[in-house]
Amino acid sequence: MLMLIAIAILTLIAGIGVFLVACKMLSTSLESASSAGLKRLFAKMGNNKWLGVGVGTVGTAAIQSSGAVTVMVIGFVNVGIMSLAQAATVIYGANIGTTVTAQLVALGMFGGNGISTTVLFSALAGIGAFVMMFSKRDKWKQTGSILAGFGLLFVGLGIMSGAMDEFAALDSVKQFLATISNPLLIVFIGALLTAIIQSSSVLTSIAITMVVAGLLSLDQGIFLTMGSNIGSCVVAILAGMTSGRNAKRTALIHLFFNVMGVVLFLLIALVLHLFTQGDWGFGKLFEAMFPHAPQVQLAMFHTVFNVCTTLVALPLTNGLVRLVCRIIPDDVYELRDDKFHLHFLDDSMLVTPALAVRQLKAEVENMGALAHDNFCRAIHIVTTLDFSDLEKFKKTENELNFLNSELTRYVAVLSAKSLSQTDSKYLSCSVKSVSDLERIGDYAENIVEYAESLKTQNETFSAPAVLEIKEMERKITALYHEVMKAYHDLDFTALEYAYQIEEQIDSFTETMESQHIQRLVAGQCTPQVGAEYISLAQNAERVADHFINVGKSIRSFA
């Protein structure tokens, strides 16, 4: 007896292991393949609550991980890309999207005396593995990984089903499980087990196999599934704990939403029990709706539960947001904008590496804008000797130094994640781009130092020199816009325009130097002022060189 139980437990653990690996593999591959589309979905969401639910549903169904979508949303809220109300609606949708896994598991348990769908789908693991092994193109390897992950999902399901059949043959196990009838206790067990394995999909799948094997009644399976919804909040809570105040609020919204749904359905179950003297419950209701298919009965309850909870929660979203803001109030210190931070990224986004890569690109573009702005401030200061923007200049220079350090660290961590070949190439280029942009800040700092030197000497550039400096600024601004267009859109036509402007800048630098010599000979400027002018021209040319380096990088990863 003990030997049979031990074998069944080990078989179950093996099945859970394969299922978890398959979920992770499928989630990573699908997320990598669809992250660009997900980003576009999030960008178009706006304040439409129904659209937010749709985005969460489609996003979770696409990458087969409500945890990944929830953590992604927490990251977006933490960096200010998404509001709390928007995040709430996406989380509602993510809970609906995660029911797709249960529906797939239910589908996989049909077959009868013929070839079961589990066996047919399991074969995709081998097909996907062959595609991965023999394909050279990154896209085909990604497709193979998706097929292999999908197939392994059903391999794990088959192993778990086998373990449940072994348990079902043991009367002592069935009798023990039958004694666990308290709905609250079953909900608690479901929440606890989900918190441990950090996957509501796995626990729901186990519950389906146990119901089909006769180890659990449908009502027990239903309450276990309800508990798994609460346990699934652990991933979001862990992500929120290490992030900002709004991220913590988002995690709390997720917890309240799922707890509210469980409480609502427990109350409905209690009412059904009282008014029918125990004759009717969710189990009998879904048995009547989907007879002779226990796997479908539980999977459909899971879907109905999340859809109904969403319909109830949607009108209450603004109130829920106000509640979590009261529980976690704003900190006066956090409201001050004197701390540097990443604008589009945080560490919680590392759970979705492909999307983190695309957000990294937005950070690089933002850093480019800061570098260009500071260069323009430096030109204004040196040509007017107006130092009113000096503090803003210094703050931006410090922010550029912070971004250089923080993005380099982030790229190092992100590089260790599972990435596509294209994303890996981009990461190797992004570090150089970040360094180039930081160097632009340094050259802008040099130009401000020239301004301070002129002020100390009580000197200024001549009017013709100022016009030439302004013309150089105009050309570098034009270069910056073409480079950023090329970088953002992978636009090689814009890159060619940028090359042409960069050649004009090189030529104009020589013109500035020759014009300076003529003014020096004519006595229109002093040697010291002339030295500052030549250094400024050379620094400006180097700014152009670093901008063009950022543009050139697209040839390596586009």
Order of alpha helices (4+ residues) and beta strands (2+ residues): alpha-alpha-alpha-alpha-alpha-alpha-alpha-alpha-alpha-alpha-alpha-alpha-alpha-alpha-alpha-alpha-alpha-alpha-alpha-alpha-alpha-alpha-alpha-alpha
